[in-house]
Amino acid sequence: MKELFIRAAQGERTERPPVWMMRQAGRYLPEYRDLREDYSFLEAISTPEVAAEISLQPWERFQPDGVVMYSDILTVLEPLGFSYHLESGVGPVVENPVEEPADTARERGDVREELWYVGDLLERLTDELGSQAAVLGFSGGPFTLGAYVCEGTPSRSFMAIRRLRAEHPEAFERLLQAFTDIIVEYVTYQVESGADAIQLFDTYAGLLSPADYREFLLPLHQEILEAVDVPTIIFARNMSGNLELLAESGADVVGLDWTVDITQDHDALEDVAIQGNLDPALLYGDPADVRERTLEVIDAAGRDGHILNLGHGVDRKTPVENVEAFFETATQYDADGENSL
């Protein structure tokens, strides 16, 4: 429920952990695949009535405590003049990537005009859900978006933006600041349209050294997260050992990927709530195994302010019955440490 989610995000101990799932609406659901036969991905996310139906499909099945809008982190490229499309087997392809330092000087379009469909979607979800679940907005983070526009296609190392930082630090900073400015406007628009919480996905921030993260990215994360007055979540992969940097971002909640040992007492996260962090691959076990491993995460967190989630997005081939087992384990959890399943 919405109230449960908000309380946990504010660091309160709750009677059970609120639960949602990254990539919650998507290809693991047969009804999603059926609907997508009539729409391309970009058509689906930019048609509010379709995006709302997709966003609500997991709600209708599992009743999670948070319903995340069906969109993409790359939508915010549009107001900066970047064009992109999805290629099967490749992923997102930026059609006009950054090829030289001068390409980092961007003119900014109007977020509310160009991304009107996101605001419309959030209004629809807010009207539909009321107090039943928190409506979750999100944005890609400046480094991750910069990594995509410099590389042009998905990459393991995203060397292009790291090379830009080394060879042309002023252009690197200019690009990240351009994204920060547009993200601030974007998340503000989402909150005005009804989002109850915002997650910042700077997924590839862990590719930066801790020193570079602190110098170049931390102030930008702080600027973005301070811009809204709803609970905020920050998520980056491969930050184990540097979690204090995420805690310094000002986010109310730090999302943990599955490489973080949630059983440890992380002093760096003492003053923030946490989200996570079941390995998505474990959802390929049988339902009994999923329940057992999910309980381990809940019990290990054992603290005020825990939102149950995966350590990354749910894989598209995950059995639906295992997703159901994950959600049921959370919704039927007893705060005294016993599970009613």
Contacts in CASP RR format, 6 or more apart in sequence:
PFRMAT RR
TARGET T0000
AUTHOR 0000-0000-0000
METHOD contacts of the structure
MODEL  1
MKELFIRAAQGERTERPPVWMMRQAGRYLPEYRDLREDYSFLEAISTPEV
AAEISLQPWERFQPDGVVMYSDILTVLEPLGFSYHLESGVGPVVENPVEE
PADTARERGDVREELWYVGDLLERLTDELGSQAAVLGFSGGPFTLGAYVC
EGTPSRSFMAIRRLRAEHPEAFERLLQAFTDIIVEYVTYQVESGADAIQL
FDTYAGLLSPADYREFLLPLHQEILEAVDVPTIIFARNMSGNLELLAESG
ADVVGLDWTVDITQDHDALEDVAIQGNLDPALLYGDPADVRERTLEVIDA
AGRDGHILNLGHGVDRKTPVENVEAFFETATQYDADGENSL
1 18 0 8 1.000
1 65 0 8 1.000
1 131 0 8 1.000
1 132 0 8 1.000
1 133 0 8 1.000
2 65 0 8 1.000
2 66 0 8 1.000
2 129 0 8 1.000
2 130 0 8 1.000
2 131 0 8 1.000
2 132 0 8 1.000
2 133 0 8 1.000
2 134 0 8 1.000
2 196 0 8 1.000
3 131 0 8 1.000
4 14 0 8 1.000
4 15 0 8 1.000
4 16 0 8 1.000
4 18 0 8 1.000
4 65 0 8 1.000
5 18 0 8 1.000
5 20 0 8 1.000
5 65 0 8 1.000
5 66 0 8 1.000
5 133 0 8 1.000
5 134 0 8 1.000
5 196 0 8 1.000
5 197 0 8 1.000
5 307 0 8 1.000
6 134 0 8 1.000
6 196 0 8 1.000
6 197 0 8 1.000
6 231 0 8 1.000
7 14 0 8 1.000
8 14 0 8 1.000
8 17 0 8 1.000
8 18 0 8 1.000
8 273 0 8 1.000
8 305 0 8 1.000
8 306 0 8 1.000
8 307 0 8 1.000
9 197 0 8 1.000
9 231 0 8 1.000
9 233 0 8 1.000
9 252 0 8 1.000
9 253 0 8 1.000
9 273 0 8 1.000
9 305 0 8 1.000
9 307 0 8 1.000
10 231 0 8 1.000
10 252 0 8 1.000
10 273 0 8 1.000
10 305 0 8 1.000
11 252 0 8 1.000
11 272 0 8 1.000
11 273 0 8 1.000
11 304 0 8 1.000
11 305 0 8 1.000
12 304 0 8 1.000
12 305 0 8 1.000
13 303 0 8 1.000
13 304 0 8 1.000
13 305 0 8 1.000
13 335 0 8 1.000
14 305 0 8 1.000
14 335 0 8 1.000
15 335 0 8 1.000
16 330 0 8 1.000
16 331 0 8 1.000
16 332 0 8 1.000
16 333 0 8 1.000
16 334 0 8 1.000
16 335 0 8 1.000
17 298 0 8 1.000
17 301 0 8 1.000
17 306 0 8 1.000
17 307 0 8 1.000
17 308 0 8 1.000
17 330 0 8 1.000
17 333 0 8 1.000
18 65 0 8 1.000
18 66 0 8 1.000
18 134 0 8 1.000
18 307 0 8 1.000
18 308 0 8 1.000
18 330 0 8 1.000
19 64 0 8 1.000
19 65 0 8 1.000
19 66 0 8 1.000
19 307 0 8 1.000
19 308 0 8 1.000
19 309 0 8 1.000
19 326 0 8 1.000
19 327 0 8 1.000
19 330 0 8 1.000
19 331 0 8 1.000
20 64 0 8 1.000
20 65 0 8 1.000
20 66 0 8 1.000
20 67 0 8 1.000
20 68 0 8 1.000
20 136 0 8 1.000
20 307 0 8 1.000
20 309 0 8 1.000
21 58 0 8 1.000
21 64 0 8 1.000
21 309 0 8 1.000
21 310 0 8 1.000
21 313 0 8 1.000
21 314 0 8 1.000
21 323 0 8 1.000
21 326 0 8 1.000
21 327 0 8 1.000
22 68 0 8 1.000
22 235 0 8 1.000
22 309 0 8 1.000
22 310 0 8 1.000
22 311 0 8 1.000
22 312 0 8 1.000
22 313 0 8 1.000
22 314 0 8 1.000
23 313 0 8 1.000
23 314 0 8 1.000
24 58 0 8 1.000
24 64 0 8 1.000
24 67 0 8 1.000
24 68 0 8 1.000
24 314 0 8 1.000
25 32 0 8 1.000
25 54 0 8 1.000
25 55 0 8 1.000
25 57 0 8 1.000
25 58 0 8 1.000
25 68 0 8 1.000
25 70 0 8 1.000
26 32 0 8 1.000
26 54 0 8 1.000
26 57 0 8 1.000
26 70 0 8 1.000
26 314 0 8 1.000
26 316 0 8 1.000
27 33 0 8 1.000
27 36 0 8 1.000
27 316 0 8 1.000
28 314 0 8 1.000
28 315 0 8 1.000
28 316 0 8 1.000
28 317 0 8 1.000
28 318 0 8 1.000
28 319 0 8 1.000
28 320 0 8 1.000
28 323 0 8 1.000
29 57 0 8 1.000
29 58 0 8 1.000
29 61 0 8 1.000
29 320 0 8 1.000
30 320 0 8 1.000
31 57 0 8 1.000
32 54 0 8 1.000
32 57 0 8 1.000
35 44 0 8 1.000
35 50 0 8 1.000
35 53 0 8 1.000
35 54 0 8 1.000
36 44 0 8 1.000
39 47 0 8 1.000
39 50 0 8 1.000
40 86 0 8 1.000
41 72 0 8 1.000
41 86 0 8 1.000
42 85 0 8 1.000
42 86 0 8 1.000
43 50 0 8 1.000
44 50 0 8 1.000
44 51 0 8 1.000
44 54 0 8 1.000
44 70 0 8 1.000
45 51 0 8 1.000
45 70 0 8 1.000
45 71 0 8 1.000
45 72 0 8 1.000
45 75 0 8 1.000
45 117 0 8 1.000
46 117 0 8 1.000
47 117 0 8 1.000
48 117 0 8 1.000
48 119 0 8 1.000
48 120 0 8 1.000
48 121 0 8 1.000
48 124 0 8 1.000
49 124 0 8 1.000
51 69 0 8 1.000
51 70 0 8 1.000
51 71 0 8 1.000
51 117 0 8 1.000
51 121 0 8 1.000
52 70 0 8 1.000
52 121 0 8 1.000
52 124 0 8 1.000
52 125 0 8 1.000
52 128 0 8 1.000
54 70 0 8 1.000
55 67 0 8 1.000
55 68 0 8 1.000
55 69 0 8 1.000
55 70 0 8 1.000
55 121 0 8 1.000
55 125 0 8 1.000
56 67 0 8 1.000
56 125 0 8 1.000
56 128 0 8 1.000
58 64 0 8 1.000
58 67 0 8 1.000
59 67 0 8 1.000
59 129 0 8 1.000
59 133 0 8 1.000
61 320 0 8 1.000
61 324 0 8 1.000
62 323 0 8 1.000
62 324 0 8 1.000
62 327 0 8 1.000
63 132 0 8 1.000
63 133 0 8 1.000
63 327 0 8 1.000
63 331 0 8 1.000
64 133 0 8 1.000
64 327 0 8 1.000
65 133 0 8 1.000
65 134 0 8 1.000
66 133 0 8 1.000
66 134 0 8 1.000
66 135 0 8 1.000
66 136 0 8 1.000
67 125 0 8 1.000
67 129 0 8 1.000
67 133 0 8 1.000
67 134 0 8 1.000
67 135 0 8 1.000
67 136 0 8 1.000
68 136 0 8 1.000
68 137 0 8 1.000
68 138 0 8 1.000
68 199 0 8 1.000
69 118 0 8 1.000
69 121 0 8 1.000
69 122 0 8 1.000
69 125 0 8 1.000
69 135 0 8 1.000
69 136 0 8 1.000
69 137 0 8 1.000
69 138 0 8 1.000
69 195 0 8 1.000
70 121 0 8 1.000
71 118 0 8 1.000
71 121 0 8 1.000
71 137 0 8 1.000
71 138 0 8 1.000
72 92 0 8 1.000
73 138 0 8 1.000
73 139 0 8 1.000
73 140 0 8 1.000
73 141 0 8 1.000
73 144 0 8 1.000
73 145 0 8 1.000
73 201 0 8 1.000
74 84 0 8 1.000
74 92 0 8 1.000
74 140 0 8 1.000
74 145 0 8 1.000
74 148 0 8 1.000
75 115 0 8 1.000
75 118 0 8 1.000
76 111 0 8 1.000
76 115 0 8 1.000
76 139 0 8 1.000
76 140 0 8 1.000
76 145 0 8 1.000
76 179 0 8 1.000
76 182 0 8 1.000
76 183 0 8 1.000
76 186 0 8 1.000
77 83 0 8 1.000
77 84 0 8 1.000
77 94 0 8 1.000
77 145 0 8 1.000
77 148 0 8 1.000
77 149 0 8 1.000
78 114 0 8 1.000
78 115 0 8 1.000
79 108 0 8 1.000
79 109 0 8 1.000
79 110 0 8 1.000
79 111 0 8 1.000
79 114 0 8 1.000
79 115 0 8 1.000
79 182 0 8 1.000
79 185 0 8 1.000
79 186 0 8 1.000
80 106 0 8 1.000
80 107 0 8 1.000
80 108 0 8 1.000
80 109 0 8 1.000
80 178 0 8 1.000
80 179 0 8 1.000
80 182 0 8 1.000
81 96 0 8 1.000
81 106 0 8 1.000
81 107 0 8 1.000
81 109 0 8 1.000
82 94 0 8 1.000
82 95 0 8 1.000
82 96 0 8 1.000
82 97 0 8 1.000
82 149 0 8 1.000
83 94 0 8 1.000
83 95 0 8 1.000
83 96 0 8 1.000
84 92 0 8 1.000
84 93 0 8 1.000
84 94 0 8 1.000
84 95 0 8 1.000
84 148 0 8 1.000
85 92 0 8 1.000
85 93 0 8 1.000
85 95 0 8 1.000
86 92 0 8 1.000
86 93 0 8 1.000
87 93 0 8 1.000
90 153 0 8 1.000
90 154 0 8 1.000
91 153 0 8 1.000
91 154 0 8 1.000
92 148 0 8 1.000
92 153 0 8 1.000
92 154 0 8 1.000
93 152 0 8 1.000
93 153 0 8 1.000
94 148 0 8 1.000
94 149 0 8 1.000
94 151 0 8 1.000
94 152 0 8 1.000
94 153 0 8 1.000
97 103 0 8 1.000
97 149 0 8 1.000
97 150 0 8 1.000
97 151 0 8 1.000
97 152 0 8 1.000
98 104 0 8 1.000
98 146 0 8 1.000
98 149 0 8 1.000
98 150 0 8 1.000
98 160 0 8 1.000
98 164 0 8 1.000
98 175 0 8 1.000
101 164 0 8 1.000
101 168 0 8 1.000
101 170 0 8 1.000
101 171 0 8 1.000
102 171 0 8 1.000
104 164 0 8 1.000
104 171 0 8 1.000
104 172 0 8 1.000
104 174 0 8 1.000
104 175 0 8 1.000
104 178 0 8 1.000
105 174 0 8 1.000
106 175 0 8 1.000
106 178 0 8 1.000
108 178 0 8 1.000
108 181 0 8 1.000
108 182 0 8 1.000
111 182 0 8 1.000
111 185 0 8 1.000
111 186 0 8 1.000
111 189 0 8 1.000
112 189 0 8 1.000
115 186 0 8 1.000
115 189 0 8 1.000
118 186 0 8 1.000
118 189 0 8 1.000
118 190 0 8 1.000
118 193 0 8 1.000
119 189 0 8 1.000
119 190 0 8 1.000
119 193 0 8 1.000
120 193 0 8 1.000
122 135 0 8 1.000
122 137 0 8 1.000
122 190 0 8 1.000
122 193 0 8 1.000
122 194 0 8 1.000
122 195 0 8 1.000
123 193 0 8 1.000
123 194 0 8 1.000
125 135 0 8 1.000
125 194 0 8 1.000
126 135 0 8 1.000
126 193 0 8 1.000
126 194 0 8 1.000
129 135 0 8 1.000
134 196 0 8 1.000
134 197 0 8 1.000
135 194 0 8 1.000
135 195 0 8 1.000
135 196 0 8 1.000
135 197 0 8 1.000
136 195 0 8 1.000
136 196 0 8 1.000
136 197 0 8 1.000
136 198 0 8 1.000
136 199 0 8 1.000
137 187 0 8 1.000
137 190 0 8 1.000
137 195 0 8 1.000
137 197 0 8 1.000
137 198 0 8 1.000
137 199 0 8 1.000
138 198 0 8 1.000
138 199 0 8 1.000
138 200 0 8 1.000
138 201 0 8 1.000
139 183 0 8 1.000
139 186 0 8 1.000
139 187 0 8 1.000
139 190 0 8 1.000
139 198 0 8 1.000
139 200 0 8 1.000
139 201 0 8 1.000
139 224 0 8 1.000
140 183 0 8 1.000
140 200 0 8 1.000
140 201 0 8 1.000
140 202 0 8 1.000
140 203 0 8 1.000
141 179 0 8 1.000
141 183 0 8 1.000
141 200 0 8 1.000
141 201 0 8 1.000
141 202 0 8 1.000
141 205 0 8 1.000
141 221 0 8 1.000
141 224 0 8 1.000
142 176 0 8 1.000
142 177 0 8 1.000
142 179 0 8 1.000
142 180 0 8 1.000
142 183 0 8 1.000
142 202 0 8 1.000
142 217 0 8 1.000
142 220 0 8 1.000
142 224 0 8 1.000
143 161 0 8 1.000
143 176 0 8 1.000
143 202 0 8 1.000
143 204 0 8 1.000
143 205 0 8 1.000
143 207 0 8 1.000
143 208 0 8 1.000
143 217 0 8 1.000
144 201 0 8 1.000
144 202 0 8 1.000
144 203 0 8 1.000
144 204 0 8 1.000
144 205 0 8 1.000
145 179 0 8 1.000
145 183 0 8 1.000
146 161 0 8 1.000
146 175 0 8 1.000
146 176 0 8 1.000
146 179 0 8 1.000
147 155 0 8 1.000
147 158 0 8 1.000
147 160 0 8 1.000
147 161 0 8 1.000
147 204 0 8 1.000
147 207 0 8 1.000
148 154 0 8 1.000
149 175 0 8 1.000
150 158 0 8 1.000
150 160 0 8 1.000
150 161 0 8 1.000
150 164 0 8 1.000
150 175 0 8 1.000
151 158 0 8 1.000
151 159 0 8 1.000
151 160 0 8 1.000
151 161 0 8 1.000
152 160 0 8 1.000
157 207 0 8 1.000
158 204 0 8 1.000
158 207 0 8 1.000
161 172 0 8 1.000
162 207 0 8 1.000
162 208 0 8 1.000
164 171 0 8 1.000
164 172 0 8 1.000
164 175 0 8 1.000
165 172 0 8 1.000
165 212 0 8 1.000
165 216 0 8 1.000
172 216 0 8 1.000
173 216 0 8 1.000
176 216 0 8 1.000
176 217 0 8 1.000
176 220 0 8 1.000
177 220 0 8 1.000
180 220 0 8 1.000
180 223 0 8 1.000
180 224 0 8 1.000
183 200 0 8 1.000
183 224 0 8 1.000
184 223 0 8 1.000
184 224 0 8 1.000
184 227 0 8 1.000
187 195 0 8 1.000
187 198 0 8 1.000
187 200 0 8 1.000
187 224 0 8 1.000
187 227 0 8 1.000
187 228 0 8 1.000
188 227 0 8 1.000
188 228 0 8 1.000
190 198 0 8 1.000
191 198 0 8 1.000
191 228 0 8 1.000
191 229 0 8 1.000
191 230 0 8 1.000
195 230 0 8 1.000
196 230 0 8 1.000
196 231 0 8 1.000
197 230 0 8 1.000
197 231 0 8 1.000
197 232 0 8 1.000
197 233 0 8 1.000
198 228 0 8 1.000
198 230 0 8 1.000
198 231 0 8 1.000
198 232 0 8 1.000
198 233 0 8 1.000
199 232 0 8 1.000
199 233 0 8 1.000
199 234 0 8 1.000
199 235 0 8 1.000
200 221 0 8 1.000
200 224 0 8 1.000
200 225 0 8 1.000
200 232 0 8 1.000
200 233 0 8 1.000
200 234 0 8 1.000
200 235 0 8 1.000
200 251 0 8 1.000
201 235 0 8 1.000
202 217 0 8 1.000
202 221 0 8 1.000
202 234 0 8 1.000
202 235 0 8 1.000
202 236 0 8 1.000
203 235 0 8 1.000
203 236 0 8 1.000
203 237 0 8 1.000
204 236 0 8 1.000
204 237 0 8 1.000
205 213 0 8 1.000
205 217 0 8 1.000
205 236 0 8 1.000
205 239 0 8 1.000
206 213 0 8 1.000
206 236 0 8 1.000
206 237 0 8 1.000
206 238 0 8 1.000
206 239 0 8 1.000
206 242 0 8 1.000
207 238 0 8 1.000
208 216 0 8 1.000
208 217 0 8 1.000
210 242 0 8 1.000
210 245 0 8 1.000
213 242 0 8 1.000
213 245 0 8 1.000
214 245 0 8 1.000
218 245 0 8 1.000
218 248 0 8 1.000
218 249 0 8 1.000
221 234 0 8 1.000
221 249 0 8 1.000
221 250 0 8 1.000
221 251 0 8 1.000
222 248 0 8 1.000
222 249 0 8 1.000
222 250 0 8 1.000
225 232 0 8 1.000
225 234 0 8 1.000
225 249 0 8 1.000
225 250 0 8 1.000
225 251 0 8 1.000
226 250 0 8 1.000
231 252 0 8 1.000
231 253 0 8 1.000
232 250 0 8 1.000
232 251 0 8 1.000
232 252 0 8 1.000
232 253 0 8 1.000
233 251 0 8 1.000
233 252 0 8 1.000
233 253 0 8 1.000
233 254 0 8 1.000
233 255 0 8 1.000
233 275 0 8 1.000
233 307 0 8 1.000
234 246 0 8 1.000
234 249 0 8 1.000
234 250 0 8 1.000
234 251 0 8 1.000
234 253 0 8 1.000
234 254 0 8 1.000
234 255 0 8 1.000
235 255 0 8 1.000
235 257 0 8 1.000
235 275 0 8 1.000
236 246 0 8 1.000
237 257 0 8 1.000
237 259 0 8 1.000
237 312 0 8 1.000
238 257 0 8 1.000
238 259 0 8 1.000
239 245 0 8 1.000
239 246 0 8 1.000
239 257 0 8 1.000
239 260 0 8 1.000
240 257 0 8 1.000
240 259 0 8 1.000
240 260 0 8 1.000
240 261 0 8 1.000
243 254 0 8 1.000
243 256 0 8 1.000
243 260 0 8 1.000
243 266 0 8 1.000
243 268 0 8 1.000
243 269 0 8 1.000
244 268 0 8 1.000
244 269 0 8 1.000
246 254 0 8 1.000
246 255 0 8 1.000
247 254 0 8 1.000
247 268 0 8 1.000
247 269 0 8 1.000
247 271 0 8 1.000
247 272 0 8 1.000
250 272 0 8 1.000
251 272 0 8 1.000
252 272 0 8 1.000
252 273 0 8 1.000
253 272 0 8 1.000
253 273 0 8 1.000
253 274 0 8 1.000
253 275 0 8 1.000
253 305 0 8 1.000
253 307 0 8 1.000
254 269 0 8 1.000
254 272 0 8 1.000
254 273 0 8 1.000
254 274 0 8 1.000
254 275 0 8 1.000
255 274 0 8 1.000
255 275 0 8 1.000
255 276 0 8 1.000
255 277 0 8 1.000
255 309 0 8 1.000
255 311 0 8 1.000
256 262 0 8 1.000
256 274 0 8 1.000
256 275 0 8 1.000
256 276 0 8 1.000
256 277 0 8 1.000
256 311 0 8 1.000
257 277 0 8 1.000
257 311 0 8 1.000
257 312 0 8 1.000
258 277 0 8 1.000
258 278 0 8 1.000
258 279 0 8 1.000
258 280 0 8 1.000
258 310 0 8 1.000
258 311 0 8 1.000
258 312 0 8 1.000
260 277 0 8 1.000
262 274 0 8 1.000
262 276 0 8 1.000
262 277 0 8 1.000
262 297 0 8 1.000
262 300 0 8 1.000
262 301 0 8 1.000
263 300 0 8 1.000
273 304 0 8 1.000
273 305 0 8 1.000
273 306 0 8 1.000
273 307 0 8 1.000
274 301 0 8 1.000
274 303 0 8 1.000
274 305 0 8 1.000
274 306 0 8 1.000
274 307 0 8 1.000
275 306 0 8 1.000
275 307 0 8 1.000
275 308 0 8 1.000
275 309 0 8 1.000
276 297 0 8 1.000
276 301 0 8 1.000
276 306 0 8 1.000
276 307 0 8 1.000
276 308 0 8 1.000
276 309 0 8 1.000
276 310 0 8 1.000
276 311 0 8 1.000
277 297 0 8 1.000
277 309 0 8 1.000
277 310 0 8 1.000
277 311 0 8 1.000
278 293 0 8 1.000
278 294 0 8 1.000
278 297 0 8 1.000
278 308 0 8 1.000
278 309 0 8 1.000
278 310 0 8 1.000
278 311 0 8 1.000
278 326 0 8 1.000
279 293 0 8 1.000
279 310 0 8 1.000
279 311 0 8 1.000
280 310 0 8 1.000
280 311 0 8 1.000
280 312 0 8 1.000
280 313 0 8 1.000
280 314 0 8 1.000
280 315 0 8 1.000
280 318 0 8 1.000
281 315 0 8 1.000
282 289 0 8 1.000
282 290 0 8 1.000
282 293 0 8 1.000
283 290 0 8 1.000
283 310 0 8 1.000
283 314 0 8 1.000
283 315 0 8 1.000
283 318 0 8 1.000
283 319 0 8 1.000
283 322 0 8 1.000
283 323 0 8 1.000
283 326 0 8 1.000
284 315 0 8 1.000
284 318 0 8 1.000
284 319 0 8 1.000
284 322 0 8 1.000
285 322 0 8 1.000
286 322 0 8 1.000
287 321 0 8 1.000
287 322 0 8 1.000
287 324 0 8 1.000
287 325 0 8 1.000
288 325 0 8 1.000
290 322 0 8 1.000
290 325 0 8 1.000
290 326 0 8 1.000
290 329 0 8 1.000
291 325 0 8 1.000
291 326 0 8 1.000
291 328 0 8 1.000
291 329 0 8 1.000
291 339 0 8 1.000
291 341 0 8 1.000
294 308 0 8 1.000
294 325 0 8 1.000
294 326 0 8 1.000
294 329 0 8 1.000
294 330 0 8 1.000
295 329 0 8 1.000
295 333 0 8 1.000
295 339 0 8 1.000
297 308 0 8 1.000
298 306 0 8 1.000
298 308 0 8 1.000
298 329 0 8 1.000
298 330 0 8 1.000
298 333 0 8 1.000
299 337 0 8 1.000
301 308 0 8 1.000
308 330 0 8 1.000
314 323 0 8 1.000
328 341 0 8 1.000
329 339 0 8 1.000
329 341 0 8 1.000
332 339 0 8 1.000
332 340 0 8 1.000
332 341 0 8 1.000
333 339 0 8 1.000
333 340 0 8 1.000
334 340 0 8 1.000
END
